[in-house]
Amino acid sequence: MSFDEEWSELRSQAAQGQQAQMRLNHVDDGSGGRGLPSGSRSAQPDLSVKSDELGRIGHDAFLLYDRVMSDGGWAQITTLRASVDLAEGHLETGAALSKADEVWHTKLCTLQEACAHISNHLDFSAKSHVKDDADIAYTMRDIDGDRLTLSKINKYFH
């Protein structure tokens, strides 16, 4: 379906009172409303991530960052030399090859920046959540102003 066809269909749905909706963090149960994850009796998010998982993903992004230029740029010198040789031979292919190499290098840099962003963001998020948890645990007080320990909190739920 082309963009114009899709846009036309959405406009006609809107004119009929139907709204386009975005649904995040849940499974549609087919009723058009908020669905429930399979086997669940209450609406619970179906996505969860643990700090060690974030750490592994961040580490993989860091390793990929290091490999992008070395593995992705291995032919750059040869490509540049070939483009110069072709251009000196008065062939338009030389300029085209040079442009292709320039675009390829730009894409590699963009990919490398994305890997760095992922790695840095996940490292920051994991450290930030640990710090937030520690701050919350330290600042929670009971009605008398005493620090709430885990054992005191557990008394309220058992």
C-alpha positions in Angstrom: 0.0 0.0 0.0 1.4 3.4 -0.9 1.7 6.3 1.5 -1.1 8.2 -0.4 -3.4 5.2 -0.2 -2.7 4.6 3.5 -3.1 8.3 4.3 -6.4 8.4 2.4 -7.7 5.3 4.4 -6.7 6.9 7.7 -8.5 10.2 6.8 -11.6 8.3 5.9 -11.5 6.3 9.2 -11.0 9.6 11.1 -14.0 11.1 9.2 -16.1 8.1 10.3 -15.1 8.7 13.9 -12.5 6.0 14.2 -9.2 7.0 15.7 -5.8 5.7 14.9 -4.2 4.6 18.1 -0.7 3.5 19.3 -0.6 0.7 21.8 2.6 0.3 23.9 3.7 -2.4 26.3 0.7 -4.7 25.9 -0.8 -7.3 23.6 -4.0 -6.4 21.8 -6.7 -8.9 22.7 -8.6 -8.2 19.5 -11.2 -6.0 21.0 -9.4 -2.8 20.2 -8.9 -2.2 23.9 -6.0 -3.0 26.2 -5.2 -6.6 25.9 -3.7 -8.8 28.5 -0.5 -10.8 28.2 -1.1 -14.5 27.6 -2.0 -16.4 30.8 -2.4 -13.2 32.7 -5.5 -12.3 34.8 -4.5 -8.6 35.2 -3.0 -6.0 33.0 0.7 -6.3 33.5 3.5 -5.0 31.3 4.8 -7.7 29.1 8.3 -6.2 28.9 10.9 -6.2 31.6 14.7 -5.9 31.6 17.2 -6.7 34.3 20.4 -4.7 34.9 22.6 -7.6 34.0 20.8 -7.8 30.6 21.3 -4.1 30.0 25.0 -4.6 30.9 25.4 -7.4 28.4 23.7 -5.3 25.6 25.8 -2.3 26.5 29.0 -4.4 26.4 28.1 -5.8 23.0 27.4 -2.3 21.7 30.8 -1.2 23.0 32.5 -4.2 21.3 30.7 -3.5 18.1 31.8 0.2 18.3 35.4 -0.9 18.3 34.9 -3.3 15.3 32.8 -1.1 13.1 35.7 1.0 11.7 38.3 -1.8 11.6 36.0 -4.4 9.9 33.8 -1.9 8.0 36.7 0.3 6.7 39.2 -2.4 5.7 38.9 -1.7 2.0 38.9 2.1 2.2 42.6 2.6 1.2 42.2 0.3 -1.8 39.0 1.9 -2.8 40.5 5.4 -2.6 43.5 4.4 -4.6 41.2 2.7 -7.3 39.1 5.8 -7.5 42.1 8.1 -8.0 43.6 5.7 -10.6 40.2 5.7 -12.5 39.9 9.4 -12.3 43.4 9.9 -13.6 42.5 7.7 -16.5 39.7 10.1 -17.2 37.0 7.7 -16.3 33.8 9.0 -14.6 33.8 5.7 -12.6 36.6 7.1 -10.4 34.5 10.0 -9.1 31.5 7.7 -8.6 33.7 5.2 -6.7 35.1 8.1 -4.6 31.5 9.2 -3.8 30.5 5.7 -2.9 33.4 5.4 -0.6 32.6 8.7 1.0 29.0 7.7 1.6 30.1 4.3 3.0 32.5 6.0 5.4 29.6 8.3 6.6 27.4 5.3 7.2 30.1 3.6 9.2 30.6 6.7 11.3 26.8 6.9 11.9 26.7 3.2 12.9 29.7 3.7 15.2 28.0 6.8 16.9 24.8 4.7 17.3 26.8 1.9 19.0 28.4 4.5 21.3 25.1 6.0 22.1 23.5 2.7 23.0 26.5 1.6 25.1 26.7 4.9 27.0 22.9 5.2 27.5 22.6 1.6 28.9 25.6 2.1 31.2 24.1 5.4 32.4 20.6 3.9 32.8 21.8 0.9 34.8 24.0 3.0 37.1 21.2 5.6 37.5 18.6 3.0 38.5 21.0 1.5 41.0 21.6 4.9 42.5 17.8 5.7 42.5 17.1 2.5 44.3 19.7 3.2 46.9 18.4 6.7 47.4 14.9 5.5 47.8 15.9 2.8 50.2 17.9 5.3 52.2 15.2 8.0 52.3 12.2 5.8 53.1 11.0 6.5 56.7 8.3 5.1 58.8 5.8 7.3 60.7 8.2 7.8 63.6 11.0 9.0 61.2 13.0 5.8 61.5 14.6 4.3 58.3 12.4 1.6 56.8 14.5 -1.5 56.3 13.5 -4.3 54.1 12.4 -6.4 57.1 10.1 -3.6 58.3 8.6 -3.2 54.8 8.0 -7.0 54.6 6.0 -6.9 57.9 3.3 -4.8 56.1 2.8 -7.4 53.4 2.8 -10.6 55.5 
